[in-house]
Amino acid sequence: MDKKWSVAEAKAKFSEVVDLAQSHGPQTVTRNGRTAVVIVAAEEWERKNKRRGSLAEFFAASPLRESQLIVRRPRDRPRKVDL
């Protein structure tokens, strides 16, 4: 139940907005008819933002790991900058 609330409604019924975010999912708050913010339960926020492994693990699991891809870097000199 993703209900849309105007800023004025959300302000007047903030406790209800929070309760609904915790029990029924994200609640959208609009300003001038456009989405301004989405209120979600803390548990959902933490779950969606939880780190899943390290960068090294990400690269190790890449399907390109065994592709024998060769990355060549340009050997150009840095450009001169007048300071």
NUSE-135466 format. One record per residue: residue in three letters; x, z, y of N, C-alpha, C in turn. Coordinates in steps of 0.2 Angstrom, whole numbers, padded with zeros to 4 digits, always signed. Example, Ala and Ser with C-alpha at 12.3 -4.5 7.8 and 13.67 -1.06 7.14 Angstrom:
<pts>
ALA+0066+0039-0028+0062+0039-0022+0066+0039-0016/SER+0064+0035-0011+0068+0036-0005+0064+0039+0000/
</pts>
This chain:
<pts>
MET+0004+0000-0006+0000+0000+0000+0004+0000+0006/ASP+0006-0006+0008+0011-0006+0014+0006-0007+0020/LYS+0004-0002+0024-0001-0002+0029+0003-0004+0036/LYS+0000-0007+0040+0003-0008+0047+0000-0004+0052/TRP+0004+0000+0056+0002+0004+0061+0005+0002+0067/SER+0001+0003+0073+0004+0001+0079+0008+0008+0081/VAL+0012+0007+0086+0016+0013+0088+0012+0019+0090/ALA+0006+0017+0094+0002+0023+0096-0001+0026+0090/GLU-0004+0022+0085-0007+0025+0079-0002+0029+0075/ALA+0004+0026+0074+0009+0030+0070+0011+0036+0074/LYS+0011+0036+0080+0013+0042+0084+0008+0048+0083/ALA+0001+0046+0084-0004+0050+0083-0005+0053+0076/LYS-0003+0049+0071-0004+0051+0064+0002+0051+0061/PHE+0008+0054+0064+0014+0053+0061+0015+0057+0054/SER+0011+0063+0053+0011+0066+0047+0008+0062+0041/GLU+0003+0058+0043+0000+0054+0038+0004+0048+0036/VAL+0007+0045+0041+0012+0040+0040+0018+0042+0035/VAL+0020+0048+0036+0026+0050+0032+0023+0052+0025/ASP+0017+0055+0025+0014+0056+0018+0013+0050+0014/LEU+0010+0045+0017+0009+0038+0014+0016+0035+0012/ALA+0021+0035+0016+0027+0032+0014+0030+0036+0008/GLN+0029+0042+0007+0031+0046+0002+0027+0044-0005/SER+0021+0043-0004+0016+0043-0010+0015+0036-0011/HIS+0014+0031-0006+0012+0024-0008+0017+0019-0006/GLY+0023+0021-0003+0028+0016-0001+0028+0014+0006/PRO+0032+0009+0008+0034+0008+0015+0028+0007+0020/GLN+0029+0010+0026+0024+0009+0031+0027+0006+0037/THR+0024+0000+0039+0026-0004+0044+0023-0002+0051/VAL+0028-0001+0056+0025+0001+0063+0027-0005+0067/THR+0021-0007+0071+0022-0013+0075+0022-0012+0082/ARG+0025-0016+0086+0025-0015+0093+0023-0022+0096/ASN+0018-0022+0100+0016-0029+0103+0014-0034+0097/GLY+0012-0032+0092+0010-0036+0086+0016-0038+0082/ARG+0022-0036+0083+0028-0038+0079+0031-0032+0076/THR+0033-0033+0070+0036-0027+0066+0042-0024+0070/ALA+0041-0018+0071+0047-0014+0075+0051-0010+0070/VAL+0048-0006+0065+0052-0002+0060+0047-0002+0054/VAL+0051+0000+0049+0048+0002+0042+0050+0009+0040/ILE+0045+0013+0039+0046+0020+0037+0046+0020+0029/VAL+0051+0022+0026+0051+0023+0019+0053+0030+0017/ALA+0052+0032+0011+0053+0039+0009+0061+0039+0008/ALA+0064+0045+0009+0071+0046+0009+0073+0045+0002/GLU+0070+0046-0003+0072+0044-0010+0073+0037-0011/GLU+0068+0033-0008+0069+0026-0009+0075+0023-0005/TRP+0075+0026+0001+0081+0024+0005+0088+0025+0002/GLU+0088+0031-0001+0095+0033-0005+0096+0028-0011/ARG+0090+0027-0014+0091+0023-0020+0093+0016-0018/LYS+0090+0013-0013+0092+0006-0011+0099+0006-0008/ASN+0101+0011-0005+0108+0011-0002+0114+0014-0006/LYS+0112+0016-0012+0117+0019-0016+0122+0013-0018/ARG+0129+0015-0018+0134+0011-0020+0134+0010-0027/ARG+0135+0004-0029+0135+0002-0036+0142-0001-0038/GLY+0147+0004-0039+0153+0002-0041+0158+0000-0035/SER+0164-0001-0037+0169-0002-0031+0170-0010-0030/LEU+0173-0011-0025+0175-0018-0024+0179-0021-0029/ALA+0184-0017-0032+0188-0020-0037+0183-0022-0043/GLU+0178-0017-0045+0174-0019-0051+0170-0025-0049/PHE+0168-0026-0043+0164-0032-0041+0168-0038-0043/PHE+0174-0038-0040+0178-0044-0042+0180-0045-0049/ALA+0181-0039-0053+0182-0040-0060+0177-0043-0064/ALA+0171-0041-0061+0165-0044-0065+0163-0051-0063/SER+0166-0054-0058+0164-0060-0055+0165-0066-0061/PRO+0160-0070-0061+0161-0076-0066+0166-0081-0064/LEU+0169-0080-0058+0174-0085-0056+0181-0082-0058/ARG+0181-0076-0061+0188-0073-0063+0192-0077-0068/GLU+0188-0080-0072+0192-0084-0077+0192-0092-0076/SER+0190-0093-0069+0189-0100-0068+0196-0104-0066/GLN+0201-0100-0066+0208-0103-0064+0208-0105-0057/LEU+0204-0103-0052+0203-0105-0045+0210-0103-0042/ILE+0213-0108-0038+0219-0107-0035+0217-0107-0027/VAL+0219-0102-0024+0217-0102-0016+0224-0103-0013/ARG+0224-0108-0009+0230-0110-0005+0229-0108+0002/ARG+0234-0105+0005+0233-0103+0012+0238-0107+0016/PRO+0235-0109+0022+0239-0113+0026+0245-0110+0029/ARG+0251-0114+0029+0257-0111+0031+0258-0112+0039/ASP+0253-0114+0043+0254-0115+0050+0257-0109+0053/ARG+0260-0111+0059+0263-0105+0063+0257-0103+0067/PRO+0258-0097+0069+0253-0094+0074+0253-0098+0081/ARG+0247-0099+0084+0248-0102+0090+0251-0098+0096/LYS+0254-0101+0101+0257-0097+0106+0251-0095+0111/VAL+0252-0089+0113+0247-0086+0118+0251-0084+0124/ASP+0249-0086+0130+0252-0083+0136+0249-0077+0138/LEU+0253-0072+0139+0250-0065+0141+0252-0064+0148/
</pts>
